[in-house]
Amino acid sequence: MSDQLKVYAPYDRQLIDTLPLINENELEKALEKAYALFLDRKAWIPAHRRIAILEKTRELMESRVEELTRTAAREGGKPYADSKVEVLRAINGVKIAAEEISQMKGTQIPMGITESSVNRLAFTMREPIGVVASLSAFNHPLNLIVHQTVTAFAAGCPVIVKPASNTPFSCLALVDILKEAGVPEGWVQPILCSNELAEKLATDKRINYLSFIGSAKIGWYLKSKLAPGTRCALEHGGAAPVIVASDADLEDMLPLLVKGGFYHAGQVCVSVQKVFAAAEIAEKLAEDMAEAAKKLKVGDPLEEATEVGPLIRTGEVDRVEEWVQEAVDGGARLLCGGKRIGDTCFEPTVLFNPPIDARVSREEIFGPVVCVYSYTDREAAIQQANSLDYHFQAAVFTKNIDLALDTVQRLNATAVMVNDHTAFRVDWMPFGGRDASGEGMGGIPYSMHEMSREKLMVFRSKLLP
């Protein structure tokens, strides 16, 4: 097993840097340090100090937007403009976490309402859950780290974070900023390690909470190995279905679907992937999407004009090409794209009516491919949209409020956007998959509350009513 990690830029495959991987002894030291901090209640960081540290963190990040943007774009391949949006979101996420600290509170529990409960006062309070292990993904290399580490620190938990091996530099930059802002030693520890050691971290009995963003196969496997009592949040993929009614505003809808489908080359768990459109408008919608997709600039993510960057690995280009060809061979109409651009990029692709048994219809594509299906029966389209095991975010486009509300109720999803694309997200809203797409709820306030637990105090006094 190598003790070094070589990180390559996904666009030109140039070596960015070589970083050391920790060994088992170093992992044990990190766990010991984090667990000792949690056990020593006197070492807990008071709320006012956590707020001050996060406010300083935000200030430092604001002074380094350009540096953070270029780091994220280079290592992750997300175009410069979108990476800058991510950095600004991450900065706002730190602000949200600092503000949410004041909302980590309990409630009074009524007493005296039965004879056995007289002379008592009861209330709950929230405490840090314990040591948090965060295993992150590549597609939002800075903002995901904010969601998985800043939330833990804000909730009062020591956290050990392992960034994706493809994109470690944004994580390391954020941890350096946190330390510069005053985070005490041991409270936020980044590690780079093998998958075997990552599993050892996640399943250690000293871990009280696992935050995992990545493949369903790995996430559910790790959950099956967690120590008794360890809670978790698992964020996996989805197929992001969209139902388009015949009365939908095509002009308004088109740029939303194109952005939602091809943002970060489709490498987002809620990317627009499957569009079910009423037969009267389906072909025109698909052709209009294809015309818009042809105009997207594909290339170097560090160029400000680039709209679609590379896939994270060359093997992903091979996979997407294979899936698209399978769909075309099965009868799908290829309206645009369908070809690789070099070894690292793939043309934005629109397929019309691919077979329902093709992999582009059955699985999460995680590439710059959007499938448009024509339907004559809305209920059948919804049934097809719900037929996969993955249920995350979905959308419906219509001017009919009754139809919109009915579709929202019928779609199996944790969130349904009305007249907006499936990838819409702000960092204070609940966000997460259900069924095979995950467990637990993200979103900064929601993560912070999941990373805490309630303690009940019951006070008995004869002077109480």
N, C-alpha and C positions, 0 to 999 in steps of 0.2 A: 504494500500500500504506500502510495506516494505521500511524502510529508509536505508537499507544496501544491498550491493551487495556481494554475496558469489561467488568467482571465483574458479572453479575446473579445475585441469589438465585433458585434454580430454583423455589421455591415461589410467591413473590409477584411475581417479575420486577422487584423493586426493584434499582436500581443500588447495588452495594456500594461500588465504588470504580473509579477509572480509573488504570491503571498504564502506565508507559512500556515500549515494546518496544525491544529493542536493535537496532542496525543491523549490517551486515556487518563494519564496522571494529571494533565492540565485541565481536563474536563472535571475531574474529581475536585481539584482545587477551586474551580469556579463554582461548583455546586456547594462545596463546604462554605465558601465565603458568602454566597447568597443566603443559604439556609441559616447560617449563624446570625446574619443581620436580621432575618425575620424572627428568630427565636429571642433576640435581645430587644425587648420592647423599648428599652431606654434608647436604643439606636434608631428607632423609627423617626422619620423626618416629619416634623409637624406640618400641618396643612399650609400655614402661612409661608413657610419656607419653600415648600414645593411650588406654591403659586409664584413666588419671587423667582425661583430658578427657571420655571417655564416661561415667565415673562422675559427673562434675560435670554433664554434660548430663542424665543421668537425674534428678539431684536438682532441677535447675531445672525440668524438665518436670513433676515431681511437685508442685512449688509452683504450677503453672499449669494444672492439669487442667481447671478450669472454663473458663478462657479458651480453651484449645485445643479443648475440646469444642464450645463455642458457635461458634467459627470454622469448624470442620469441618462442623457441622450446617447452618450458614447457607449456606456456599458450595456444599456438596455435596448437601444435601437429605436426608441420612441422618438419621433421627430422633435426638433428643437422647440417649435411653438407649443406642442402638446406637453413636452417635458417642463417647459416654463410654467404652464398651467398647473401641472402636478406639484411643482415646487411651491407655488403660491397657495395651493390647497393645503400642502403640508404645513406651511407657516400658519395658516388659519386653523388647522387642526390642533396645533400646539396651543393656540389661543382658546379654542373650544375646551380643551382638556383642562387648562388652568381655570377657566370659569366654572367648569363642572365640579371641581373639587368642593365648592361651597354647597353643592346639591347632594353630596354623599351623606345622607342623613336618614334617620329612622322615623318611627311614628309612635304615638302613644297608643297603648292597648287598653281598652276600657276594662275597668275593674269595679267591683261593687254592684254588679248587675245580677249577681246571685249571692246567696247567703255565704257560700264558701269562698267568695272572692272579696269580701269586705276587708277593710284595713290594709289595702294594698294599692300600690302605684306601679304601673308597668309601662315600659317603653323599649323600643328596639333602637339599636345603633349599628352602624356599618363599620366593619373592620376589613383591613386588607386580607385577601384570601390566602396569601402565602407567596411562595416563589413561583414566578411565571416563566415558562419556557415558550419562546416564540420562534416558530419556523416559518420563514417568509418565502415569497415568490418573486419572480423576476420582473413581472410586467408593470409594477409601480414601485421601483426600487427605493424611493424615498418615502412616498406617502404611506405605503403599507407598513414601513418601519415605524412611522409615527403612530399608526393605528395599533401596532402590536407592542410597542415599547413605551412610548410617551404615556399611553393610557395606563399601563401597568405602574409606571413611576407615579403618575398622578393619583392613582388609587392607593399608593403607599406600599407597593409590592416591589421587592427586588426582582429583576428580570434578566434572563440570559437569552440573547437573541442570536439566531443563526440566519443570516441572509441567504438568499439563493446563491449558489456557487457561480452563476453567470453574472451576478450584479452585486458584488459585495461593497463597492466603493461608496455608494450613497449611504449605506448603513454605517460604515466606518466614519464617514464625514459627519453624520448626525450625532453619533456617539461622542465624537471629539467635541462637537459644539455643546452637547449636554454637559460634558465634563468641564469645559471652559465656563459654562454658565453656573457651575457650582454643584453639580451632582456629586455626592460623596463617593469615594472608592467602593466598588462592589455592587452598587445599586443598579447599574446598567452595564452588563458585560457582553460585548460582542464576541462570538466565537466562529471560527472557520474550521470545519471538521468534515470527516467522512460521513456517509449516510449511516454507517453502523454506529458511530458515536452520536449522531443526531438522534437515532432511535434510543440509545442508552440514556441520553439526556431526557427525552420526552417521557420515558417510562420509569424514570427514577422515582422512588417513593417520596423523595423530598420535594418533588414538583407538585404543587397544588392546582395549577391551571396550565393547560396546554392551548396555545393559540397556533393553529396550523392553517396555512393557505397553500394550496397545491392540489395535486391529483387526488381524485377520490380513492383510487386503489391504495395509495400510501396513507391517506388520512384515516380511512376506516380500519386499515391494518393497525396503525398506531393506537387508535381508540381501543381496539381489542386487547392491547398490551398495557394499557395504563394501569398504574397502581390503584388499589382501592381508594376511593374518595377523590381522586383527581378529576376535576371538571375540565371541560374542553369546549373550544369553539373550532369548528372545522368549516372551512370555506373552499368549496370545490367548484366545478364548472357547471355550465348550463347550456341550453340550446336557444334561449331567448326568442320565443315565438311572438309574432306580431299578427294580429287580426286586422285586416283593412276592409271596412265596409264600402259599399258602392258609392256612398255619399261623402266619402272622405275628401278633404281638401288636398288634392295632389300637389299643387304648387307649394303649399306650406309643408307638406309631409316629406317631399323628396329630399331636401338637404338634410333633414333629420335622420332619415333612414340611411343615407349615404355616409354621414358622419358616424352614426351608430354602428354601421357594418364594417367600415374600413379604418376606424380609429385604431391606432397602434397595430395596423395590419391584422385586425380582428383578434388580437391576442388578449382579449379581455373576457372574463367569465360571463359577462352579460351583453356581449356584442350582439347586434342584430344578425341573426343567422337564418331564421326561417320566417318568411313573410307569406302569410295566407291572405290572398286578395280576392275579392269578389270577381267573378268571371267577366263582368262588364268592363272592368278596368285593369284586370291583372296583367294582360299583355302590354298595355301602354305603360303601366307602372314599371314593369320589368325592363322595358326598352329605355324608358327615361332614366332609370337607375343606371343602366349600362352606359348610356351616353355620358352621364355625370361621372361615373367611375373611370371612364376612358380619359377624362381630363385631369384626374388626380396625378400629382407629381410624385413619382416613386424614386427613392434614392437615398442619398447620404443624410442620416438624421441630424447631422450637425449643420446642414444648410437650412437657413430659415424658411426657404420656400418649399421644402419637402413636406408632403402631406401623408405619405405612407412610407414607412421605413422597412427594414429587413425583418425576417423571422429570426427568432432568437438563436436557432441552430440550423445548420445546413440540412440536417436530417428532417427537420420540420418542412423545409421546402420540398424535399422528396415525397414526404407523406401527403402534403396538400395536393401536389401534382398528381399523385396516384389516385387520391380520392376523387378529384375533379374528373380525371379520365374515366374512372369507373362509372361516374354518373352520366357522362356523355355517351359512353358505350351502352349504357342502359336506356338511353332515349332522351336524356335532358338536352334542351337547347342551350348551347353556349352563346350567350349574347355579348360577352366581352371577356377578355382575359384568358385564363386557362393555361398560361405559360409562365415559366420561371424567367426571372431577369437575373442572369448570372447565377451564382451559387447561393446567394443569400436573400434575394427578394423574389416576390411572386406578384404577378399582375393582379390588380383588383378584378375580381371575377363575379359575374352574375349568371346564375343558372336558372332556366325556366322549366318548371315541372320536372325536377329530377325524380327518379323512382323512389318510392317511400322506403324501399329496402336497401337503397344505396347508403354508404357510410355518411355522406354529407347530410342525409336525412335522419339517420339513426343516432349519430354521435355529435359531440361538440367538435366543430371544425377547428377552432382556434387558429384561424388563418383568414386572409382577405377574400372570403367567399361568402356571397349571400345567395340564398335559394328563394325563388318566388314560386308559389304554388297557386294555381287557380282553383277556386271553389264555387260551387253553386248552392251548397247547404252550409250555413254558418255553424250550426251545431256540429256537423261532421268535421268541419275545419278545427273547431275547438277541441273535439275529441282527438283528432290527430295531433294537435299541438300538445295535448296532455298525455299522449300515449307513451312518451319516453320516461325514463326513470328520473331525469334531471328536471328540477323545477326551481327556478331562481327568480329572475325578473322577466316580465312579459309586457306587451303593450296592445292597445286597440286604438284605431283611428276611425272616427265617425263624428258626425255633427248631431247625431241622435242621442240624447242623454239617456233615454231608457235602454237603448241598445248598448251604450257604453257601460252602464251600471250592470246590466245583465251579463255582459262579457267579462267584466271584472270579477263578478261572482263565480262564473263558470271556469275561468282559467285557473289551473293549479299553479300558483306562484306565490312567493312571499311578497311581491310588489307588482302592481300592474299600473303602467303609465297610460294615461288617456291623452291622445294626440301628442305624444312625445315618444322618443325612441327608448329602447329597453335599457340602454347604458346610462341613462340619467342617474346621477347620484350627487348628493351633497353629504358632507362628512358628519353631519349631526343627525341624519335620518337613520332608522334601522336598516340594516343591510345584511343579507345572508340567504343561503339556500335552504331548501327543505328536501326531504326524501334523500335521494342519492347525491343531491347537490350540497349537502352540508348539515350542520347542526349548530345551534347557538346563534346569537345575533350580534353582528358587528355594528359599526357606527360608534363614534367616539364616546358619547355618553353611555350607550348601551354596553360597550366593552368594559368601561370603567365599573359599571354596576355589576357586571358578571365577574369582574376580578376582585370583588369584595363579597363579604357574607354578613348576614345579620347575626347580631347577638341580642338576646332578650334579657333585660334586667327587671326583676320583680322585687319591689321594696315593700316590706311589711312593717307597719307601725300602728299601734293602737290609736294614735291621734288622727289617722286617716279615716275617711268615711267608709 
